[in-house]
Amino acid sequence: MSEIVKYEVQGRVGVITLNRPDARNAVNGDVAHGVEAAVDQLEADDNVWVGILTANTEGQERPVFCAGADLKAINAGKGNELGTSRGGFGGFVYRERKKPVIVAVDGLATAGGCELVLAADLVVATERSAFGLAEVKRNLIAGAGGLFRLPRAIGQAAAMEAILTGEPIPAQRAYDLGLVSRLVPAGEAMNEAHKLAEAITASAPLAVWASRKVVLASAWADDEALKKMTNEEFAHVLDSEDTKEGLTAFIEKRSPNWKGR
C-alpha cells in the first residue's frame, strides 16, 4: 500500500504530497498525522530550507487538490481525528513553523482543502484550479482558518461573497485578487513551485525565516509590537555566520555560500 502522505527531500526543498487521489485527497486521520510528521521532518532538517505542499491527482477526471474533510470519516464518528493538537485540521492549518511552505495546486481546493492552501505562505496554481469554502451549502462553517485568512488574502468584499455563496473562485480571479502568487498552465504547478523554491533558497535562510515571521505577524500585531519583533529578528540575523558571509561575498564580488547559521 502506498504512503497516504509522501515526503521527499529534493536539494534544499522538502516536498509533501497528499496521496489519496481515489478519495479526492480528502483529509482523514492518516492524512492529518502524515502531514504533521512530514512538517516535523521539514523543520528538523537543517539542510532543507523551504517546503512544497502538493497533491497527487492521477486518475481523476476533474483534478482535485483536496476536497477537505473526509465525510466518510466524520460519518463514522472519527471527526476528531481529522486534526492534530499541534497542527489543527490536516496537521497543518495552525502548525507553527519557521520555514516557508509553497503550495502547488492543480485542480479544485475546496472547504478544508482551501484552508490548507490559505495556511501556506505562497500559492502556485494552474489555470484549471479553483478555491472555495463551500461549507454554507451544508449548513457548516469553515472552521480551520478560512473565515479570517481568506479576507486577509483577497479583501473582505470578495471573501464575503465567496464564503456566503459557497461558490469557488476561479484561478484567474484568485490570481488577480492576490491569493495566487504564480499562475501557470495545467500540469505546470510543481515545476513553477520548484522555480519559486529555488529563488527563495538562493537567499539567506535565516533572513528568509525572520522576514516571514514578521510579515505573518503584521496581520494581527500593532505597529509597536511589530517594531519590537523586527528589531529582535534583525539583531538575531545580524549576529550570525551568514551575515558575515553575505557581507564578505559582496565585498569579494562572489556568490555567498549560505549555511543557515
C-alpha angles and dihedrals in degrees: 000000000000122000113272089217119027126204122193132170115221109181108298092347130090113206119205115192126191103219110192101101091153089059095041087255091287116176118253129158094280092053093048094051092041092054092047091051090049092051088049089057092046093051095043097050110089090196094059116076105168136033133213121202115199141148139233109242098170114145095015115130090207109027116238120191090193132337093203125238119017101248091198089059091049091048089052090056095256098116091119089062095063093086140036131229093247101035106030118209113017090002087275121066096082099022114135112225139153100214122081119245123207115203116213111204125189106168139002121344107188138168107338089004090062089047090056088054092049091052092059123087101232132019126214112184140174124235091253093057127104136185126214146161101210097169096113089064088065097040091257134113129226101264102176102073101288096114093063103024097053093056089049091052102044107011131266100274097053092040093049091054093049093046098045095044097037089220117144123247112236116236096249092053091045088054093047090050093050102251093110118057098192127019118200140168121278113290095019101092097101094045091052093044089055091050090052091047090051090052090052095046089053086068125074107279097215090053091046093052094045093048091049090053094054094043091053092047090054088075092068112008126087122239095263093054091046091050090053092047093048092051091049093049092045091054091048093050093043091055095059139100090242093061090055089047093048094051092044092049090051092051092046092046095236138116114274122245104222119206102178093239 
